[in-house]
Amino acid sequence: MNKPSVPTLPKIGLAGLKENWRSDLSAGFLVFLIALPLCLGVSIASGFPPSAGIISAIVGGLLVSRINGSFLTINGPAAGLIVVILAAVQALGEGDAMAGYRYTLAAIVVASCLQVMMGVLKMGRFSAFFPASVVHGMLAAIGIIVIATQSHVLLGVTPESGSLVSVILQIPHSLLNLKPEIVLISILGLLVLAIWPLIGSRIPAAVLVVLVGMIFAWHFGLAQKTAVSGGPFLVTIADNFAADFYFPDFSKLFSIAFWEAVLSISLVGSLETLLSAAAVDKLDPYQRSSDFNRDLTAVGIGNIVAGLIGGLPMIAEIVRSSENINSGAKTAWSNGFHGLLLLLFVLLFPSFINSIPLAALAVLLVYAGYRLASPKTFFKVLNIGKEQFFLFIITIIGVLAVDLLAGVALGILAKLAINRLRGVWFNNLFKIHFTIRQDGPALVVKLLGSALFSNFLPLKKALTELESGKTIIFDFTDGYLIDHTVMEFIDEFSRSYEAQGGHCQMVGKALETFSDHALAARLMTADDRR
């Protein structure tokens, strides 16, 4: 098989800037337009000052883009971190929002040090340890929480602080006390998000949502405190950007709540960064591969800097990264331009930001939450198999009922228990058996026993070290249980390997599958087990 033609790779560094500055500046500008409202919205929803999200994106663009291991990712705050940051602010602040904010900044700095350590120790590969359905369940739960908390903002009502269940139960009260002016802004924003993509305009829908919201906010006089009861309904940042810099308070360093926040921030931030970077690699028209460990280290360094001056933690954000690629970006300089434009905008036009209605930002966050927890996501997991759907649902329940760490732990333990009940020996849960041998021109990868999310990292490492351009045969003849996470990995590896000119095929797949899905888990048939 001939290697598919790949466009000539863009230069990197200053040579890449000289060669591609026009396309990267254009892409960076469009990403900046999307990032500005999202940074503000994520920050406010997280219980941080509005400028904290912008600080994060500026650091991501100007610093992280220069030292990371990816080419087209955009770094900044994301909706997936709202839940853990808000929980940290509430738990550490104990009713004092500003104190909780500064304690959480300290947790961000410590969590970021852990990220740097994970990157240096090349632990990025351990992201594969989390079953795919558990990760999807975690993200769906985050989406549900974002929608629930932002529903009050759409209605123009501030709920009483309390647990997630309390916030959800207050939605009927907010419906009875809604502000018609705010609801109109919210409805118009949702309509724009639904209709605008059908038009095919290059103007991002997020920009139009903000502009429409600003026009109606001006019409209703929302800047005047007496125009509509309640509020505030508009974003508020300082005219002097440096006045929005705050410093962390480490006085709760030895509390349990502090370390719960550290672990949650580190887990979610690292997972989302690695998953997004992998997804962006698949979209890269130049088929470049990111250095995930270097990326994790760079994001950790950026988060340390952001946390020290009052910013949210950042990740490699998939929506903005996708727009970056679609806008014709060639190198990481587009990320730098997006950060530079954000910095210039907050320095020169703070009054513009102070005219943005909170409801318009809530619309964008509700849409982001819907993308994480849409019915399509539920049906997609169900299509893979009932077992995967069970793990997906139990993770969601765990996150909603307790917290994120508990939900993820519950999902992992449930998966291990299911594998044990399927007949997998305990020592095989964490140790994989396989061989790789030459068979003529082909390499045969023979799986022996069970290949599971909890044991397949050695297989992953061995496959990534194989020479490109060969024929690889995956032999499942002597396999006992091949779970969905491993099937998904083999499929992704095969696609990537074939894109580099190789060829992959699977033989001996006559195992009992748990559904009709091509990547469903498969188990040795009852007859073969006798």
N, C-alpha and C positions, 0 to 999 in steps of 0.2 A: 504494500500500500504506500503510495506516495504521500509525503508530508503535505498537509494543506498549506496553501500559501497564506502567509501572515504579513500584514503591512510592515514596512520598515519601522523599527522601534524608534520612538522619539528619543532625543538626547536627554540627559538628566543634568542637574546642577545648573550652573550659570549658562552653559551651552544650551541646555533645554529652554531656559528663559529667553535667550536671544532668538532661538529658533521658533518657539511656540507662544510668545507672549500675547499675540493678538487673540488666538483661540482660547488660551487659558484665562485671559482677562475677561473676555466675553462670557465664558462659562462661569467664572468667579462672580461676575456681576449678577447673573441670574440666580446663582445659589445664594448670594447675599440678600436678594429680594425675598427669597423664601425663608432664609435663616432668621432674619430680623424679627418677624412676628413670632416664629416658633421659639426662639430663645427667650423672648419676653414671656410668652405663655407658659412654657415649661418651668421657668423660674418662679413665677407667681404661684402656679399650681403646686410647686414643691415647698412653699412656705418661705422662699427666699425673696429678697428684694428683686425687682424686675431686671436691674442691671447685671445681676449675677450670671444669668445665662449668656449675656453679651460678652462679659469678661471671659467666660469659658470658651466661647467660639473664637474670640480674638486670640487667646493663647493657643488654641488649637490650630488656627490658621497661620499665625506668625511664627510659632515655635515648633509645634509638633510636626507640621508639614515638612520641616527641614531635617528632622531626625528620624522619622518613622520608616517602616519597612514596606509601605504600600505606595501606590502610584496615583490613584484617583479617588481615594476615600476623602470624605469631608468630616472633620472632627468638630464636635460641639455637643451641647446637651440634648437629651432625647426624652420622649414621653416615657420610655421604659424605666427611667430612673426616678420618675416622680414619686412613685409609691414608697421606695426605700428612703428617699430624702425627706419626704413629708413625715414619715413615721419616725425618723431620727429626730427631726426638729421637735415634734410633739413629745416624744419620750424623754429627750434630754432637757428640753426647755421647761417641762412640767407647768405649762400655762404661760410661760414668758417666751414670746415668739423670738425676740431679739437674742435672748440668751441661748435659746435652742438653736438659732441660726449659727451663732459663733461656736457653740459646742460641736455642731455638725460639721463646720469647716475643719475643726480639728480632726474629726473622724475621717473626713475626706483625705486629709493629708496623710494620716496613718494608713488608710486603705490604699492610697496611691503608692506608698512605700512598698506595700505588699505586692502591688501590681508590678512595680519595677523589679522586685526580687523574683517574681514568677517569670518575667521575661528574661532576666539574666540567667536564671536556672533552666531556661528552655522548657517551661511548664505549660506553654500554650497548647501543647498536644493534649493535655488533660481535659480540655473542653469537650473532647469526644467521650469522656466518661459519663456524661449526662445523657440519658436516653432521649431520643428525639421527641417523643411524645410528652415527656416531662418538661422539656424546654418549651415546647409549644403551649403546654398547659400553664407554665409560669407566665409566658408572655400574654396569653389570653386573659389570665386573672388580672394582670396589670392593666390590660385594656378595659376590663369591666370596672375596675376601681377608678380609672381615669374618667370614664363616662359617668359613673355615679357621682363623683365629687364635682365634676364640672357642670353637671346638670343644674345645680343651684346657680352657678354664674350665668348660665344661659337664661335663667328666669329672673335674674337681677336680685337674688336673695342671698344673704350670707347666713349659712347654717351655724348652729351652735357647735363648738368643737366637741369632739368625742370620737368614739370608735367608728370603724368603717360601717358596721351594722347601724349605728346611730345616725350616721350621715345619710345612709340609704333610706332609713325610716323617716327621715325629715323631708324627703322629696314631696310627699303629698302636702305637707305644710307650705313648702315653697311654691307649689302649684296654686294654692289658695291665696298666696300673697305675692304673686308675680307682678313685675312691673311691665306694663304693656309696651312701653318704649324700648326696653331692653329686649323683650321677647321678639319684637319686630326686627331689631338688628340681628338677633340670633337666627331667626327664620330666613332672612334674606341671605345671611352668610352660608347657611346650610344649602339653600337653593343654588347659590353660586358654585359651591363645591360639587353639587350633583350635576349641574348643567354645563358648566364651563369646559370640562374636558371634552364634551361632545362637539364643541365649536372648533377645537383644535388650535386655539390661539397660543402663541409663544409666551404671552404674558402669564406668569404663574397664577393659579387660582387663589393662592394664599394672599397675594398682593391685592387682588380685587376684593377679597373678603375684608381686608383691612381698610381699603379706600372707601368701600360702601359703608362700612361701619363708622368711619370718621365723618362722612357726610351726614349721616343720620344723627350721630352724636352731636354734631354742630347744630343741626336743625332742632334737636330737642333741648339744646342748651345744657348738656350734661356736665360741662365744665363749671356751671353754676350749681352750688350745693343745694340751692332751694328749688331747682327746676324739677327734680324728681326726688322723692323721699328715699332715704337709705343711702347706699353708696359707701365708698366712692365707686364710680363706674368707669373711670379712666386710669390708664397707666400713669405712674408718677416716678420720675427719676430726677436726680439732681442736675441743675444746669452745668455744674462743674463735675465732669465724669469722675475725677479723682476722689470726690466727696463720697462716692458710692463704694469705695474700697473699705473693706472691713477685715479684721484680723482674727484668726482662730483663738479659741479659749480652750486650753488643754487641761483645765482643772478637773474634768470628769474622766480623765484618762484611765483611772483604775476602777471604774464602775462597770457593771455587767452590761447595762444599756449601751454604754459607749462601744464596747466590743461587739455587741450585736449589730450596731450600726456599721462598724468597720467591716465586719464579715459580709453583711448584706450588700454594701456599696461595692466591695471588692468583687464579690461573686457576680452580681448583675452586670456591673460595668465591664468586667473582663469577658464574661460570656457574650454580651452583646457586641463588644468590640471585635472579638474573634469571629463570631457568626456573620457580622456585617462585612468584615474584611474578606471572608471567604465568598460571600455572595457577590461582592463588587468584583472580585477576580473573575467570576463567571461572566460578568457583563463587559469586562475590559476588551475592546476590539483588538488590542494588541496581544491578548492572551498572556499577559505578564502575571507572575505569581508573587504574592506578598510574602515577606518574612514575618510570620505571625508573632514570633517571640520578640523581634525588634519592634514591631508595631505595639505590642503590649508594653514594652519598656518605655517607648516614646509617649504613649498615652498616659502612663503612670507619672512620668516626669512632668508632662503638661498639667496633670491633675494636681500634683504637688504645688506647682506655681499658682494655678487657679485657686486652690484652697487657701493658700497663704494670703491672697489679696481679696477674698470674698466671692470667688466664683463657684459655680456648680461643677461637678465632675463631668467629664466629656467621654464620649465613645466615638467609634467610627460609625457615623449615622447613615443608615441605608437609603432613606428617602432623598436626602440632600446629595448623597453620593451618586444615586441613580440619575438625578437631574443634572449633576455635574457631567456625567458621561454622555447623556443625551444632548447636552448643550455643546458638545465637541471638545471637551477638555482633553489635553494630551499628557500633561504631567502634574506633579503635586503643586506646581506654582498656582494652579487655580484655587487650591485650598488657601494658599497664602494671600492671594488677591481678595478672596472672600473675607478673610480676617482683617485685612487692611481697610477694606471698604466699610466694614462694621465699625472699626475704630474711628475712621474719619467721620462717619455719620453721627455717632454719639457725641463727638466733639463739636461738630458744626450745627447739628439740627436736633438738640434735645427737646425743643418745643414741639416738634413734629411727633416724637415718640409720646409725649404727654397728651396728645390728642387722640390716641388710639383707645377705643373702648375695650374693656376687659371681656365683654361678651364676644367680640370678634376673635379674640385670642382663644376663648373657650371653645368656639366653633372649630377652630383648627385642631385643638387638643381632643375634642370629642371624635372628630374624624380620624385622628391618629389612633385613638383607643378602639374605634370601630374596626380599623384595619387589623388590629391585633386580635380582636375577639368577634369577628364577623361570623355569621352562620356558615359561610363558605369554609372557614377554618374548621369548624366543628364537623361538617360533613366530610371534609378532606381527611381528617384523622379517622373518622368512623369508617371510611372507605378502605383504609389500610387494614383494619381488623378490630374486632370487639375488644381484644386485649389492649391494643394501643389506645382505644377510646376510653377504656376504664382508667388507664394510667393518666391520660389527659384530664379526665374529670376529677379524679381523686387529687391531682395536683392543684387544680383550680380551687377545689373545696378547702384544701389545706391552707392555701395562700389567703383565701377570703376569711376563713374561720380563725386562723391563728396569725401567721405572718409568712413572708416570702421564704425564709430559710426553712421553716417547718413544712411548708407545702412542697418544696423541692425535695427535702429529706424524705417526706412521706412517699412521694412518687418513686424515688430511687429504691427505698426499702420494699415497696409494693412490687416493683419490677424484679428485685432479687428473690422475693418470696415466690413469685409466679414461676421464675426459672427453676427454683428448687422444687416446686410442686410438679413441674414438667419432667422431673427426673434427673436434672443436672446434678452431678456430684458436687459437694461443697468445694473441693479443691479445684474443680473445673470452673467455678464461678469467677475466679480471679486469675486463672492460668490457662492460656490457650495452647493448643497443640497443632502444629502445622509443619509442612515440609515444602521446600522449594527446590525443584530439580530440573535439570536440562533434559528435554525429550526431543532430540533432533533440533530443529530450529526454534522450538517453542520452550517456554518456561512453564512448568506445571506447579501451581500452588494448590496443594492438597490440604484440605481442612479435616482435622481428626477430632471427633467428639463435638463439643459445643463452641461456637464463636458468638460471643455476647458483648454487649456494650461495656461490661465490667472487665473484660479480659483481652479485647482485640487491639490494644495499643501496640504490642510488639508486632502484630501483623501489619498494622498501618505503617510503622516505622520501616519494616522490611520491604514493603511494596514501594514506598517513596524512594528507596535507595536502588531500585532496579534500573538498569540501563533502558533508555527510551528506544522506541522503534522496533521492539520485539513483539512476538506473539505470546500472550499470557493466557493460560488456561486455568480457570478456577474449577477445581474438582471437588464436588460436594458428596462424592460417593460414600465416604466413610464419616460423613457429618451426622451429628445427632440432633442438635438444635442450632439453627442459624437465626438470630433475632433480627428485627426490623432495622435497628441501628446499623448492624453490620451489613445487611443487604443494601441499605441506602449508601453506606460508605463505598462498597464494592462498585455500585452503579456509578457513583460520582467519580471514583478513581478511574473506572473504565472510560468514561466520557473524556476525562482530562488526558488520559494516556493516549487515547485514539486521536485526540486533537493534536498531539505531538508526533503523530505518524505511526503509532503502534496499533496493535489489535488485541482485543480481549474477547474471550468467550467463556461461558459457563457450561459445565457438564455435570451429570449426576445429580440433577435437581429434582429427582423423583422422590422428594420428601413431601409430607403432608403440609400444605400451606394453610394458614389461619384465615385467609380470605382470598378473593380473586385478584387482589392487587399484586402487581408484578414484584413489588418489594416487600410483600408481607413476610412475617416470620414463618419459618418452616421447620417441621419436626419429623424425625424418622417415623415411618409408618408403623402401625401396630404389628403388622406381620413381620417386619424386619426386626422388631424389638424382641420377638419370641425366641 
